[in-house]
Amino acid sequence: MELRFYNVRDAGEREKSLKDVENEFKVKDTKCRRVVTIMGGDGSLGTTIKALRKSEIIDDAMHHGKLFFIVLPYGTGNDGA
């Protein structure tokens, strides 16, 4: 198991995380499953999912049950998180 940490509020980190996740799904491994853990509030949740959905590769993985999310509420409002 490998853990990677990114700060999605930083544009450079967002792009790096997007490329890293894309590269994982470019491999034609039908058993490939990934979990993205989001620690934050509604803004972090929305920002992360919005950034990941920009990629057709990642969007396809989400629709085929290869990418999952875990949300750890750590914000002020947390209505969605």
Residue pairs with C-beta under 8 A, 6 or more apart in sequence:
4 17
4 20
6 13
6 14
6 16
6 17
7 13
8 14
8 17
8 44
8 47
8 48
8 51
9 44
9 47
14 47
14 51
17 51
18 51
18 52
18 54
18 55
18 58
21 34
21 36
21 52
21 55
21 58
21 67
22 55
22 57
22 58
24 32
24 34
25 32
25 34
25 57
25 58
25 60
25 61
25 66
25 67
26 57
32 66
33 65
33 66
33 67
33 68
34 61
34 66
34 67
34 68
35 67
35 68
35 69
35 70
36 48
36 52
36 67
36 68
36 69
36 70
37 69
37 70
37 71
37 72
38 44
38 45
38 48
38 69
38 70
38 71
38 72
38 81
39 72
39 74
40 72
40 73
40 74
40 75
40 81
41 73
41 74
41 75
41 76
41 77
41 78
41 81
42 75
42 77
42 78
42 79
42 80
42 81
43 75
44 75
44 81
45 71
45 80
45 81
46 80
48 69
49 69
52 58
52 59
52 62
52 67
53 59
53 62
58 67
61 67
71 81
73 81
74 81
75 81
